[in-house]
Amino acid sequence: MSSGHASWRRNNGTEAAMNSRRGWIAALIATCLLAAIDDRALADEPIEIFDAHLHYNWEPKPFYQLDEVLALFKEHRVTGILATSRPNSGTHALVGAKADGLQVVPFIRPYRVRPDIQTWFKDPVIFDLVQEEFKRGYYRGIGEFHLASGDADSEWVRKTVDFAVANNLYLHAHADDVAVEILMRHNPKAQIIWAHTGFGLSGERVGAMMAKYPKLWGELSYRSGITEGGGKLTPEWRSLFERYPDRFMVGSDTWVPERWASYGEIMAGYRAWLAQLPPKVAAQIAHGNARALFAAP
């Protein structure tokens, strides 16, 4: 082979290698740029929320049609709901819709009509209702039910708690702290989601309840004291969330049509203070804790 020909092959091989390296570098840069774009897109996307306190009441028909409700969930990136209704027809409809991208966790509401709120805890007919609804085979809990401390220590409440424990059901209790303690005394194995986490109860008392009862979770709709001026998290509640990151959930409490009308604002309000927490803690409260509780049994 002539020296000129050999030199041409060396030069040509060097150029090919350089072109190959340039191509590899260009591909690497493109991949990094795409990854950065994806990361920005994820950062811009609102955190997903599991709505752990939802009512789709039918009295005798819903204020919003089912397709409207499902569209609201999709619009506001709500990917799971703790579904209840009065009567339970609304819950049946949500379960039956089998909506894509939405985890529906049905709870038995121990109410047929609104006046049952005042009497369910002493009415054997309601206990029969709970047992009959449970036969549907898909329920994960009982509630939300309203219970004052003076009404909690009754035969039918105790039977309801024991039924829940026997069937691995959660109790969703709109109750004062004393009533929650009575529920736990009825059966220490009870698993309770505390609707509104005591409303305006002091953070110190909430913390004491969390420490005392490992199977107590706080749901935060209508909960005061979480933020102060300008929507800033209060030190008290930041401390609670960081101390018990696996014990809190958020919810809309759509008990009247006005709550549905402001659904987007409710979710935006949660996202505003969740963004002030460490990302892992925020994700747990926004959806992770509910997902963990309601994973397939």
Secondary structure as UniProt FT lines:
FT   HELIX           3..44
FT   STRAND          49..55
FT   HELIX           66..75
FT   TURN            76..77
FT   STRAND          78..84
FT   HELIX           89..97
FT   TURN            100..101
FT   STRAND          103..108
FT   HELIX           114..118
FT   HELIX           120..122
FT   HELIX           124..134
FT   TURN            135..136
FT   STRAND          141..147
FT   HELIX           149..152
FT   HELIX           155..166
FT   TURN            167..168
FT   STRAND          170..175
FT   HELIX           177..186
FT   TURN            188..189
FT   STRAND          192..195
FT   HELIX           196..198
FT   TURN            199..200
FT   HELIX           203..212
FT   TURN            214..215
FT   STRAND          216..219
FT   TURN            221..222
FT   STRAND          227..228
FT   HELIX           229..231
FT   STRAND          232..233
FT   HELIX           235..243
FT   TURN            245..246
FT   STRAND          248..250
FT   HELIX           257..261
FT   HELIX           263..274
FT   TURN            275..276
FT   HELIX           279..283
FT   HELIX           284..288
FT   HELIX           289..293
//
